[in-house]
Amino acid sequence: MTEEQKGERIAKWMARAGVGSRRDIERMIEAGRIRMNGSSVEHPATFVQDGDIIQLDGKVIGGKEHTRVWRYHKPDGLMTTHRDPQGRPTVFDSLPEGMPRVVSVGRLDINSEGLLLLTNDGELARRLELPSNAWIRRYRVRVFGVVDERKLAALAHGSEFDGVRYGPIEAGLDSQKGDNAWLTVSLQEGKNREIRRVMMGLNLHVSRLIRVSYGPFQLGTLQKREIEEVQGKILREQIPGLAAAPRRVRRVVRDTTPDTTSPDAEEE
């Protein structure tokens, strides 16, 4: 029997259903949280066929949906996680009612803001995070300190601080007023808190970090906490091999208080 005849592996099936990444689902299986047709699933290589009933924590999970992606303007102060042990507010708590279960493509730490991609397809999220995509992540970064433009330029050849080796980073000075400066920083593969740690190695303190693009997707004019679905046609153009159903673009704002602050305004 071919693998196609067997069905689809449950970890992949649930990732496509938007439950989480394959790794997340493997942990759920280990914890005994997933059942198929009433029996506990004990291995992520379990195959799912049409008609099988999959449950997570006793709730039935629907079948595969068309892949959908949203652009979300994350404000600072939110964790990019579904559950925080310390009880801090999360991105997913802030989403408007009616949103399906989604996962993030990469993360932004609690003090960072800007563009965060969300998708109902955990497998796609994992794919878009891979460095092999060569997708550029671009940030606007406000720093405190004296900027040495030669040292910034040298980051393009890779760097090492506190024993950690970092890949190429393109960084340029946009403006400086007193001890505060705005930089544009671009990288393909980011380690945890990479920009903050690299800037610290240059004796610069990051006071604000805003992601303005992730690959071909831009933050654009989205206000904080605003979310907008990417049209299916654009998804297919930007992500080769993806079959997404066209959907009408919909903007939803959780917090209707207008945010008139821009990075440039804060330079004053």
C-alpha positions, 0 to 999 in steps of 0.5 A: 500500500502506498503512503497516499493510499494510507492517508496523511500522517497525523502530525502533517494533517493537524499542522495543515488544519492549523493546530500547530507545527509538527513539533508542537503536535508531536509534543501533544501526542507525547502528552496524550492529548490527541485521540483518533476514532476514540483511541489515544494516538501514540506516534506522529506517523499515525495515518489519517484517512477520510472519515477518521475523527481526530480530537485534541483535548476532547474537541474534534478537529476539522479537516484541512482548510485552504491555506490562509495568511494574515498580516498583523501589526504586533504592538510591544507588550505581547508575547508571541506564544499561545500560552505564557507560564507567567500569564503575560498577554499574548498575540493570540489573546488579542486577535478579534473574535471569529479568527480561526486557530492560527500560528505565527511565522517566526516570532517577535519578542515581547518588546518588539513590534511590527509585522507578524505573519499568521497562518492557519497552516502550521506546515507553511509556517515552518516552511516560511521560517527556513533560511533556505527561503532567503527571505529578508526580514527588515526592521527599523531600529532606534538605538541610543549611543554613538553610531560608528557607520564603519562598524555597521557596514562590517556586520555584512560580513558576519560578526561574533559577540560573546562567543556567538557567531552571527550571519550577515546583517545589512545595517545603515544609519537613517538619521541621528539626533543627539544620542538617538539614531534610527537604523534600517537593519535587514537579515535572512536568518535571525537568532533569538534577540539577535539584533539587540545583542549585535547592537549591544556589541557595538555599544548601542542600546536598542530602545525600539525595534519594528519589523517592517517587512518579512519577505515580500510581505510589508507592514504598510499602513496597518495600525497597531493590533490591526490584522488584514488577510492576504488575498489568495492571488497574492499568496499564490504569486509570492509562495510557489506551489501554494494552492490558496482559495481566493478570499475577500480582504478583511481588516479588523481592528481590536482596539479602535483608538487610532495610533498616530505615532510613527517611527519618524515622529518619535525622532523628534 
